[in-house]
Amino acid sequence: MKRNALLLIPVILLTACGNTSKYQVSLKVATPKGAPAIALYKYLGDTDHVEVGDPTNVVGYFTETAGREVLFAPTNAGVAAIKKGSPFKLAATVTFGNFYLVKTGNDTDNELNEGDRVLSFQQNGVAGKLFSAVYGDLDLNINWSNNSGTAKVELLTNTANYDYAFLAEPDVDAALKANNNISEYQNVQTAYKNKFDNNEITQASIFVHNDVDHDTAVEFLNQIEKDVEALLNKPSVIVSETKDLEAEFVTGKIGGTTADIQSLLERDNRLGIGFKKAVTNKDAIDTFMTTLGAGKTSEEIYFNY
């Protein structure tokens, strides 16, 4: 698997339609659909090298790599796999939380406290554990949904049953637009920082296989960092860089239309997209792992560059 290769290769589109990317990568990359895939917005059409799929399948590549050389995955899942001997290193974090608490207007004192009826999701997953870490000491009356999407539907269908709901973007935006009585109560990223010594949520990260040539990996990581910076500086690039791809194809990969993603990024980056080298952000990663009930990380699991 070791090799030195030109990583980012511009190619000429043979047609104005279809799903051929004008940019390609030479490494085999896998990422879950949604926010992590947004960091790969320039390469979504490069289906020969970039797989955007089910989170469970991507996490499975930590043990059965199937030739995948770079994985975008939940930070906790990747770290846990490495601790069990998976041949990857933690290189960088690309999503830092997109969670918000909304209120329905049913709570008479408009303050989250004991006994309030709260809808949350993914009880045993990252979202649920984060919710419990931030709000678990309030003795809330919690109802759990499988994921943010089903929680959004439940909230809009049975609004009278809840005082608050914990959702992820873009479901928050959809709920606010669908019901004028629902409004934002709290940015969970801010609440997390306030509770955990100003450390940030390190939700999803990039993991590099040990057999990938170091210089090639660094070139890839540096390019993704530049792409993310360009996106945050000018969110409309997600529209311009994907305009030659079929809209339905792109929406299925990134979890919303490019216009929706642009809007959320323009509004204080409500998707939590970013890029930070993991090795220089160890304190935040350790806090995040501890929050989820895992131990701190060792320096050996980090990709150094």
ChimeraX attribute file (.defattr): number of C-alpha atoms within 10 A of each C-alpha:
attribute: neighborCount
match mode: 1-to-1
recipient: residues
	/A:1	12
	/A:2	11
	/A:3	12
	/A:4	13
	/A:5	14
	/A:6	12
	/A:7	17
	/A:8	15
	/A:9	11
	/A:10	11
	/A:11	11
	/A:12	10
	/A:13	14
	/A:14	9
	/A:15	9
	/A:16	11
	/A:17	11
	/A:18	14
	/A:19	20
	/A:20	23
	/A:21	21
	/A:22	20
	/A:23	18
	/A:24	21
	/A:25	20
	/A:26	18
	/A:27	23
	/A:28	16
	/A:29	23
	/A:30	26
	/A:31	29
	/A:32	24
	/A:33	20
	/A:34	21
	/A:35	25
	/A:36	27
	/A:37	25
	/A:38	26
	/A:39	25
	/A:40	21
	/A:41	22
	/A:42	22
	/A:43	22
	/A:44	28
	/A:45	24
	/A:46	17
	/A:47	16
	/A:48	15
	/A:49	18
	/A:50	23
	/A:51	22
	/A:52	23
	/A:53	16
	/A:54	13
	/A:55	16
	/A:56	10
	/A:57	14
	/A:58	23
	/A:59	21
	/A:60	14
	/A:61	20
	/A:62	27
	/A:63	14
	/A:64	12
	/A:65	18
	/A:66	10
	/A:67	12
	/A:68	20
	/A:69	24
	/A:70	27
	/A:71	27
	/A:72	29
	/A:73	28
	/A:74	23
	/A:75	25
	/A:76	22
	/A:77	16
	/A:78	26
	/A:79	28
	/A:80	16
	/A:81	18
	/A:82	20
	/A:83	14
	/A:84	11
	/A:85	11
	/A:86	18
	/A:87	18
	/A:88	27
	/A:89	22
	/A:90	25
	/A:91	24
	/A:92	28
	/A:93	27
	/A:94	29
	/A:95	27
	/A:96	21
	/A:97	26
	/A:98	23
	/A:99	25
	/A:100	24
	/A:101	21
	/A:102	22
	/A:103	24
	/A:104	23
	/A:105	16
	/A:106	17
	/A:107	15
	/A:108	7
	/A:109	8
	/A:110	14
	/A:111	12
	/A:112	19
	/A:113	15
	/A:114	11
	/A:115	12
	/A:116	19
	/A:117	19
	/A:118	21
	/A:119	26
	/A:120	27
	/A:121	26
	/A:122	17
	/A:123	18
	/A:124	13
	/A:125	12
	/A:126	19
	/A:127	23
	/A:128	19
	/A:129	18
	/A:130	23
	/A:131	20
	/A:132	18
	/A:133	18
	/A:134	18
	/A:135	17
	/A:136	11
	/A:137	10
	/A:138	13
	/A:139	11
	/A:140	17
	/A:141	14
	/A:142	17
	/A:143	15
	/A:144	18
	/A:145	18
	/A:146	14
	/A:147	17
	/A:148	24
	/A:149	18
	/A:150	16
	/A:151	23
	/A:152	24
	/A:153	15
	/A:154	16
	/A:155	25
	/A:156	17
	/A:157	10
	/A:158	10
	/A:159	21
	/A:160	11
	/A:161	15
	/A:162	21
	/A:163	24
	/A:164	28
	/A:165	29
	/A:166	25
	/A:167	27
	/A:168	24
	/A:169	23
	/A:170	21
	/A:171	21
	/A:172	25
	/A:173	17
	/A:174	15
	/A:175	21
	/A:176	17
	/A:177	12
	/A:178	11
	/A:179	13
	/A:180	9
	/A:181	13
	/A:182	22
	/A:183	18
	/A:184	16
	/A:185	17
	/A:186	15
	/A:187	15
	/A:188	22
	/A:189	22
	/A:190	17
	/A:191	15
	/A:192	22
	/A:193	15
	/A:194	13
	/A:195	13
	/A:196	17
	/A:197	10
	/A:198	13
	/A:199	19
	/A:200	21
	/A:201	26
	/A:202	26
	/A:203	23
	/A:204	24
	/A:205	27
	/A:206	28
	/A:207	29
	/A:208	25
	/A:209	23
	/A:210	17
	/A:211	13
	/A:212	18
	/A:213	15
	/A:214	18
	/A:215	13
	/A:216	18
	/A:217	24
	/A:218	18
	/A:219	15
	/A:220	19
	/A:221	20
	/A:222	15
	/A:223	14
	/A:224	20
	/A:225	19
	/A:226	13
	/A:227	20
	/A:228	22
	/A:229	16
	/A:230	14
	/A:231	21
	/A:232	19
	/A:233	12
	/A:234	13
	/A:235	21
	/A:236	18
	/A:237	18
	/A:238	23
	/A:239	18
	/A:240	11
	/A:241	17
	/A:242	22
	/A:243	15
	/A:244	18
	/A:245	18
	/A:246	15
	/A:247	16
	/A:248	10
	/A:249	15
	/A:250	21
	/A:251	17
	/A:252	14
	/A:253	23
	/A:254	22
	/A:255	18
	/A:256	19
	/A:257	18
	/A:258	24
	/A:259	14
	/A:260	16
	/A:261	25
	/A:262	21
	/A:263	15
	/A:264	18
	/A:265	20
	/A:266	17
	/A:267	10
	/A:268	10
	/A:269	16
	/A:270	23
	/A:271	24
	/A:272	22
	/A:273	23
	/A:274	21
	/A:275	22
	/A:276	16
	/A:277	21
	/A:278	25
	/A:279	19
	/A:280	13
	/A:281	15
	/A:282	17
	/A:283	15
	/A:284	19
	/A:285	24
	/A:286	19
	/A:287	21
	/A:288	26
	/A:289	22
	/A:290	15
	/A:291	20
	/A:292	19
	/A:293	12
	/A:294	14
	/A:295	14
	/A:296	16
	/A:297	18
	/A:298	11
	/A:299	11
	/A:300	12
	/A:301	19
	/A:302	22
	/A:303	22
	/A:304	16
	/A:305	13
